[in-house]
Structure formats: C-alpha cells, structure tokens
Amino acid sequence: MPADDLADTSRPTILVVEDEPIVRMVTVAMLEDMGFRAVEAATAAALMSCIDPAEGTLRAVLLDVHIPGAAGRDMVQEIRAQRPEVPVLIASGADTEELRQRFDRHGGIDFLPKPYANAELRRALERLGL
C-alpha cells in the first residue's frame, strides 16, 4: 500500500515492514481483521517514505529487522529519529533475548517471535497499548 494511503484516518494505522511477500500479505490480513489499517513496506527505503512525522494516524511499526540491504539497528534509529512516539514491534525468527539486548535501550520496542499466529500478534500489539 503506498504512503499516499496514509491519508485514511478512520482506523489506526500499522506500518508492516517485511520483505517476504507471503508473510507481509498474511500479516496485513491479520491486522485488517483486527480493525487496523495496514500500510506495507518491503524495503528500508519504503519504510522511510511511510514514517513522515506529518502522518498522524501511524500508531505502530511492525518491523522485520532482517531486511536485505538494511541494518535493523539503523532502521530502528531512523524510526526513533522521525517518529519517537511510535512504538516498534520487532518480528524476527532470531533469538528474542539477543534482540532485547540489542534494541531494548531504544524504548517503545517489543518483540514478536516468528512464526506468529493471530493471537500472538494481538497480544504483542496489546503490550504496546494498541
């Protein structure tokens, strides 16, 4: 979904940053079933175009930190620089404890182990206050 679609303010928006098309598609469907509006980004460049501070409905970023050509730490730092108030849910098949050690100091971050089901995604969003 292009960044232009961020203009829809009727539902809270979650940006899904995932390079695997099937995972992205299923995640978007789960979020929409929960009542969220999901905006998709498959690359770090697409992520940057979707986190405009003027966009008021962005409520969270669901981020795969293993996007080819981008470092997870750099993506989180850029999100924090542009949108410090927006929580980040890191979805990864990597060890959650190792991720916590790398990213916890950023604040406003939670972790979702892959693979995840609808109920696990819902609980993770609830931990972020959504």
Residue pairs with C-beta under 8 A, 6 or more apart in sequence:
1 28
1 38
1 39
1 40
3 39
3 49
3 50
3 52
3 55
5 37
5 39
6 13
6 39
6 50
6 52
6 55
6 57
6 58
8 37
8 57
9 56
9 57
10 37
11 35
11 36
11 37
11 57
12 36
12 37
12 57
12 59
12 130
13 36
13 37
13 38
13 39
13 55
13 57
13 58
13 59
14 31
14 36
14 37
14 38
14 39
14 58
14 59
14 60
14 61
14 62
14 125
14 130
15 38
15 39
15 40
15 41
15 47
15 50
15 51
15 58
15 60
15 61
15 62
16 24
16 27
16 28
16 31
16 38
16 39
16 40
16 41
16 62
17 41
17 42
17 44
17 46
17 47
17 61
17 62
17 63
17 64
17 67
17 75
18 24
18 27
18 40
18 41
18 42
18 62
18 64
18 67
18 91
19 42
19 43
19 64
19 66
19 67
19 68
20 64
21 42
23 64
23 114
24 40
24 42
27 38
27 62
27 91
27 121
28 38
28 40
30 118
30 121
31 37
31 38
31 62
31 121
32 38
33 118
34 118
34 121
34 122
34 125
36 59
36 130
37 57
39 50
39 58
40 46
41 47
41 49
41 50
42 67
43 67
43 69
43 70
44 67
44 69
44 70
44 74
44 75
47 61
47 63
47 67
47 75
47 78
47 79
48 78
48 82
50 58
51 58
51 61
51 78
51 79
51 82
51 83
51 86
52 82
53 82
53 83
58 83
58 86
59 86
59 87
59 130
60 86
60 87
60 88
60 89
60 125
60 128
60 130
61 79
61 83
61 86
61 87
61 88
61 89
62 89
62 91
62 112
63 72
63 75
63 76
63 79
63 88
63 89
63 90
63 91
64 90
64 91
64 92
65 72
65 73
65 75
65 76
65 90
65 92
65 94
65 99
65 103
66 72
66 92
66 94
67 75
72 90
72 102
72 103
73 102
73 103
76 88
76 90
76 103
76 106
76 109
77 106
79 86
79 88
80 106
80 108
84 108
85 108
86 108
87 108
87 109
87 110
87 128
87 129
87 130
88 106
88 108
88 109
88 110
89 109
89 110
89 111
89 112
89 124
89 125
89 128
90 99
90 103
90 109
90 110
90 111
90 112
91 111
91 112
91 113
91 114
91 116
92 99
92 111
92 112
92 113
92 114
93 113
93 114
93 115
96 111
96 113
99 111
100 111
103 109
103 111
108 128
110 124
110 127
110 128
111 124
112 120
112 121
112 124
113 120
116 124
